[in-house]
Amino acid sequence: MVHFFLYLLGHSLVVSQFLSLTSLDSGVNASFRGLSVVNNSVVWVSGTGGTVLRTVDGGANWENVSVPNMDKTDFRDVEGFDKNTAIVMGIASPARFYKTTDRGQNWKLVYFDDREEVFFDGMSFWNKRNGIAFSDPVNGRHLLIRTTDGGDTWEEIPADGIPEKLDPEFGFAASGTGMPVKGRNTVWLGMGGIKSRVFKSENGGLNWSVAETPVVHGGQSTGIYSVAFKNKKVGIAVGGDYMNQAIQNTMAHTQDGGITWHLPEKQTHQYRECVAHYRGNTFFAVGPSGFDRTTDNGKNWAPHYWEVKDLTALAFAKSSRGGFAVGKRGQIYKIKVGQ
């Protein structure tokens, strides 16, 4: 087993030659959960108090481009398309999505839903035009919406192609990463409640199949919080219970596109709010107690309980060894992965 060693170097936390975190100055004290890494230079972050930040220089400087008059809104997810264009997702009723095309200088309301039960958990985009988002159930049915014009307009997906809701069953907005997409039309959706199920659609969310997973379930705050796929076959689901963070069986992996899910041979049994594919067979997961790493597609995990706590989300730039992580109290870190 490879051993990792931690030491403090200025504002960087370095774990041997394999991984380092550099603390960045966000300039705010918001709780961040939305993170979109467009590339090594351009990153969008969102969180409580209507907060939205943007960097175009790899995190050296952050511009506060928060949506005006949204002080009571929690933007749990953000989708950045480039340095100028992004969409933020306000979760609770009334749920509001805003879009900017001018670097956050102006924001346009593109979706509004004031039904009492609405609580959006995440969104994803296949490309700059086609996207999908999901809410907790409304009127006893799962609520999903989609866009085909880059988020300028949204329509509700008919319920007849969506699996019937169990009682109880719901999603989690811990990091906005419960709904990954691949290819042109494939999307998965992680759920919690009485079961920890993963839905899968191969036609853009119109029709879904469903599979049970061994991720811990049964409670009002228990289930799958995040899902990540490296391709259409290999994926990982993580979660647990934010009310009981030292809990068993918080991870599962699939090698067949989500038809069947299996517990790892070795896992950390810690509550995790986000999982992200890095490259090759390597994924990282993050939660209040630290990072976990797998190098075999989720079959075995190694823990890294660092001095950095209360992180909520992480994401990596494509074709890069770098990424970012965010968390509570305005935390933003730049990640660099070694060999």
Secondary structure, DSSP 8 states (H G I E B T S, - for coil): -----EEEETTEEEETTTEEEEEE--SS---EEEEEE-SSS-EEEEEGGG-EEEESSTTSS-EE---TT-TT--EEEEEE-SSS-EEEEE-BSSEEEEEESSTTSS-EEEEEE--TT-BEEEEEESSSS-EEEEEEEETTEEEEEEESSTTSS-EE--GGGS----SSEE---SSS-S--EETTTEEEEE-EESS-EEEEESSTTSS-EEEE--S---STTEEEEEEEESSSS-EEEEEEETTS-S-S--EEEESSSSSS-B--SB------SEEEEEETTEEEEEETTEEEEESSTTSB-EEE--S---EEEEEE-TTSSEEEEEESTT-EEEEEE--
